[in-house]
Each structure stands twice: as structure tokens, then as C-alpha cells.
Amino acid sequence: MTALRFPCRIFETQKRMDDYSAKDMRYGDLTESQLKNDFHLHDVSTRIDPYTLTEITPLRQPHSRFYGSRGAGAKHSVAECAAILFDEMRHLSQAFAIYGPYKYLIEEMITHMQQGEGAPFSSLSLDSALKLQIINDFSEENSTRMLLQNILNRNIDWDKGFFPTSNREKLKEAILSGKLPKFDRIQDTINGLGITVHDTWATYITIKSLYIHSNHYRAQVNYKVQDHFGLDANDILNDKFNLFRFFRIWFVLQRYNRFGFRPFITEMDATININGIRNESVR
């Protein structure tokens, strides 16, 4: 029987890290005709028409019988139009980020999309939110932290003072039986986390170290998580997304071939400690 050596990656999602080939990472690939006919994106902005680059005035609201009349609204360049759309997107994002320490993140990420040219995004606030989500999850069926704690308690070879390599697969099975950390709780719909991350794309979990002494142990576990700040066709065709002007503007800014603003990968990283005692039952 041999000891498992650390650091040891115990879990990887099937979806890979740094996946720029994913459908929600596409940009600048759709024409005006496709956006209107395939995705029904006629009414995009209340401020400017992204197809004609013309400001929308009271007489040029999409549902007005005067819509399309000549002589209305100022004409803008593509860059000016995009800037107006991004400003409107930032304003609309406030409905998804009403309170709390993370409410400013969505505006920061929108600006990153506008200026970052597809570079990855990271934030100490997101790292902190991920860590708090993991350590505050006390559901026995879903918490990966508690499930790992149970497996460590039951499978450490206490007499020899190590975790056997033969039990490594049990660590992965524990993760698979739970729920990976994500921001899909009720409070996340208004605290800024649901709109910035919500679900996640890829997760790696690594036990960085395992210290065993007498009848106690301490494990240091790292969670590396990535999400995509981008929309695919299924997103915008979903009634839940298409209902909100925020997402319609986002999709046009990302996918319209006159704009083509690049989506990006959001990176999150959190390390937690798991402590246990021999024969301890975790509840």
C-alpha cells in the first residue's frame, strides 16, 4: 500500500479549461439578416438602432407607426453606436445587481468586454465569493467540501499516517455525487453573482497538501473554476434571456459582424482548509 502524493488533482470536469472553441465564445459571426430573421432581434435598444446606427427618438420607437420615417435621430459611427449600447447595457445591469459587495462586478465585466479584447478576467471579489460559497454550503448531499471531509475521515490509514493511493478514486466519486460550486441561489439573482457567473464551465479540484498527526488531519483543497462571459444561440433563443433587453444588446454587441466584441473567460480561484478527527462523523 502506497501513500497518495500531493499536490494531487482529484477532479476535472469534462469541459476543459481555456476553451475558446465553445459556442458562447463566438463573436462577429452573424449578419443583420441573421440577427433579425433567425433570432428575431428587431427591437434591441431604446437609444439607438444598431443596424442603421441612428438614434431612437420618440417618433422612432420600434413600435411607433412613424418608425423608419426619414429625418429622425442623429446618425453615428459604428464605434459611437457601440459605446451607446454598452452604456445602456451597464444601466440595465443594475436590475440584476441590487445590493451587496458584488453588485459593481457586472459593470466592471461589461467594461472589460468593451475594452479587454477577449483577455481573461479575474477578481479578488469573485475569488472571495467562490470561497464563501464553498465553505458556507452545509448540505450533506451537495457540498463537495463536506463530501470530501467524509471520504478523508473514512479512508485515511491512521496507523501509517497517510491516504492510500488505492482510495484515490473515492475522492473523485465524492465530488461527482455532489454539486459543484456555482452562483445559482435565489440571492444570486439580485446580488450581482448570478448575472456575472451563474453557472460555470470548467472546474478543477486539487488537494494541495494533507497533514496527518495523531488522530487529526488538515487538508488544503484548491478549486479552480472558469466561466464564459458570452452568449450562444441557445441562450438568446431561450425566452428567459430574450425577454430582457440587457441580453439582446449583449448578443448583438458580441455576435453582429459590425461590432464583434469578444467574450472572455472568467477565472476564479479559492483554497479552503478541511479539518477532521479520526472516526468523526460529518453531519
N, C-alpha and C positions, 0 to 999 in steps of 0.2 A: 504494500500500500504506500503510495507516494503522496506528498503534500502538494496541493494546488499552489502555484506560484503567482505572485502579484507584482504589478497590476495585471488584472485579468478581465477582458471584456466578456461579459456573461450574456449579453443580449444585443441583437441588431434587428431592426425592422427589415421587412423585405424591401421596402422602398429605401433607396440608397441616399446617402448624403451628397450634397453638391450636384443635384440632378437638374441640370439646365435643359434637359430634353423633355421635361414634363410638360403636359399640355397647358398648364396655367402659367408657364414661363414664356409662352409665345408672345410676340409683340410686333406691331406694324404689319400684320399679315392679312388684314381684311379691308375690302373696299367699301365705299359709301353704299353701293348697291347691296352688298352682302349684309352690312350692318342693318340696313332698312328692311330688306326682304327676308333674310334668314333669322334675324334676331329682333325684328320689329322695333328698332331703335330710331324712331322718328322724333319723339319728344325726349330730348336728352337734357338740355339745360334751360333754366328760366332766364338766363342772362345773355346767352349768345348761341347762335346756330353753328355747330361745329362743321357743318357741310358747306355753308355759304360764307362762314366767317363774319356774319353780320349780327350786330347786337339785337336783342329781342326787346322791343318796346311794347307798350300796352296794345298797340294795333297789330303787333306781330307775334302774339302768343300763339302757340301751335293750334289751339282750339278756336281761335278767333276766325270769323268769316273773312276778315281782312288779311289773314296770314298769307304771306307771299306777295303782298302788294308792293309796288315799286316806291322808292323814295324813303323808306323807313330805315331806321337803325344805321349806325356807323359801321363801316367795313374795317376789318382788322387783318393784320398779318397772321400767319399760322402760329407764330411764336406768341403773339399777343392774345390770340384766341385761347391757346393752351394755358397761358397764365391766368386768364379769367376763369377757365374751367377748374383749374387747380384751386383757386381761391374759393370758388363755390363748393368744391369738394371738401375743403377744410371746414367751411362753415357748416355744411350738412353733417359732418362727422361728429359735431357736438352732441347730437341726439343719442349717439352710442357711447359717449364718454362724459357722463353727467357729474360723477363725483370720484373722489379718491386720488391716491398718489400716481395712478397710471393714466389719468384722463388726458394728459398732454401728449402721450405717446403717439396717438393716431395722427395728430397734426405733424409731428416730427417725422413720422414714416411717410406721410404723403409728400412732404417736402423732400425727403430722401429719394422718393420715386421721381420727383420733378428734377432733381439736381444730381442724383447719385449715379446715373448711367449704368444701373444694374449691379453696383457694388453691394456686397453683403452688408447687412445691418445688424448691429448688436447694441445692447443697452444694459447697464448695470441694473436698471429698474426691472427689465424683463428677467434678468438672471435672478433677482431677488423674488419676483413674483413666482417663478418656477420653483424655487427652493421652498417658499412658503406653501405652495400648493402641495408639494410632496410631503412635507413634514406635518401639515395640518390635515392630511387625509387619514382618518381613523377607521375607514370602512374595512372590515376584515376581508370581505370578498374582493375588493377592488384595489386597495392600497398596495402598490408594489413595495413600498418600504416595509410594511407590516408582514407581507408575504415573504420577503427576503429574510426578515428577522426570524420568522418561524423556521425557515429552512436552515438557517445558520444554527439556531438553537438545537435542532434535532440531528444535524449531520456533522457537527464538529467532532473530531476524535479527541475527546477531552484528555484521555490518558497520554496520548502522544503530542497533544497541543498543536494540532493543525487541522485544516479542512481537506479531506481526501479528494484527490483528482477524480476518483470514481464517482463522486457525488456532484460533479460539476453540472451535469445535465439537469439536475434537480433545481438549480438556481434559475436556469432558463425557463423551465416548466413553471416555476413560481411566477415569473414575470408574465408569461403567456396566460396564466389563469386570472390575472388581474386586469386593471385598466391603466394604460399609460397616461402620464400626466398631460392634461390639456386644459384649455380655458373654456369650458362649455357649461359652467354652472350658471344658475339664474343671475347671480350678481355680476357675472362677466358680460351680460348683455348691456349693462349701463356703466360699468367701471372702466371701460377702455381696453380691456383684455380680450373680450370676445371679438371686437372689430379689428384688432391688430393681429391676433393669432388664432383664437378659437381652437380649431383642430390643429394637428401637427403633421408634418410629412415624414420625417425620419427621426428615430431615437436610438442612441447607443447608451448602454448602461455598463459601467466598468467598476469592479471592486478594485480600488487603488491600493488598499492595504487591509490586512486583517491581523490584529494584535490579540493574542490569547495569553492570559495569565491567570493561573489558578483556576477558578470557576467563573471567570469573567472574560468577555471579549469586546472588542471595539472594531467595527469595520467602517472604512471610509469609502463611500459609494458616489461615483460621479455620473450625472445624467447630462448627456449632450443631445440637444434637441434642435431640429431645424424645421422651419415652416416656410411656405412660399407666399410672399405678398404679391399675388397675382390672381387673375380670374381666367377660367377656361369657359368653353361654350356651355357646358352643363350648368355652370354657376349662373350665368346671365339668363339662361332659359328656365331656371328654377323660379317659380312665382315669388318665393320668399326674397330672392335677390332682386329680381326685375321690378318688384313693387317699389323699391327705393331708388330715387333719383341718384343718390350717392353712388350706387353700384353701376348705374347706367353711364354716368360720367366716367367712372373709373375704367369701365370696359372700353369705352370709346378712346380715352386717352392712351390706353395700353395697346389696343388692337387695330385702331384705324391707321391705315398706311400713311396718312398725312401727319400723324403725331408719332406713334410708335415709342411711347415712353416705356422703358424697360422695367419689368417686375424684378424683384430681388429676393434673395434668401435671407430670412431672419434667423439669426443664430442665438441660441440660449444655452447657458451652462450653469450647472448647480452641483455642488458637492455637499453631501449630508453625512452625518455620523449615525451609525446603528450600533446600539449597545445592548448587551444581553448577559444573562446569568444562566449557568448550567441548569437544565431541567425547568427553566422558566417557561410558562405558558403565556403566549401573547394573545391578548384579547382586544 
